Amino acid sequence: MLVAGVALCSALANGATEAELPRYDIWSPGYAQLPRSGAIAAITQTTSGYLWLGTGRGVIRFDGRRNQIFNPDKTPELRGYSIKQLERDPLGGLWILTERGSLAFYEGGRIRRIGQAEGMPEQGVAAVSSDGAGGIWAVTVGKKLYRYKAGETSEPVEVIGLDPSARVRRIFTDSQDGRWLIGVQDGRATLHSLEGYRAAPIGESVPVSSKFEPSHFGGILYVSETGLWRLEGDEAALLTDQLPFADLGSEVTSILERGNGLIWIGTRTRGLMVYSQDQD
């Protein structure tokens, strides 16, 4: 399903109009040779144009016809098969986070581990976010915040403002270099703005199945059980409550906002939909 979004965007680049595209589709070509055992848990595209998929059996680099698989069998520097997060580095690399909480970096055809030698944890990293300047922010399950860049690591500081029983699901950076953190507690997710190491809750908590992504135009987009929302500052505006999969219990897995006013929403079992902000 997630790959469907890439296929549809490629179709647009090749001259197809929005009217010619299906509302959602499933794209799974035989030559992709995706691992049977692994759902796609993460997806990104690096500046070189490669599509990267994080699965339960490693990382796949895909060029549209061929793929190369990176896993501990072939690449010992990658500590763990199951991939939790892939984070594109704007300078050309790729940050790889495993379910075990170990961090690695791909650049120039090779993967190197990021750990104790760099002043970073060997495992226990909960989420990472590229800062747009070649560095990475990492939050551990113990709510310690690190920044790593060019071989230098900041002293870890404890994130304050989170409930002691909350766990960190994600940290990300928006288009204005603002940082955000998602905390999860009792089946609910809460968005926090992150100023330095202080997390401040923004708005009310939403179901844990909700998905947050930085908006192309600034602010935050999120999909909850009540619809698609845009959050700017502490003000949330409802874009639409007409989501065709809302009553079907399908988890939202991805949101992608295009510069032409389109928002693509991927789901785990109900395909891909596109919302036009220009529609009435």
Disulfide bonds with the S-S distance in Angstrom:
none
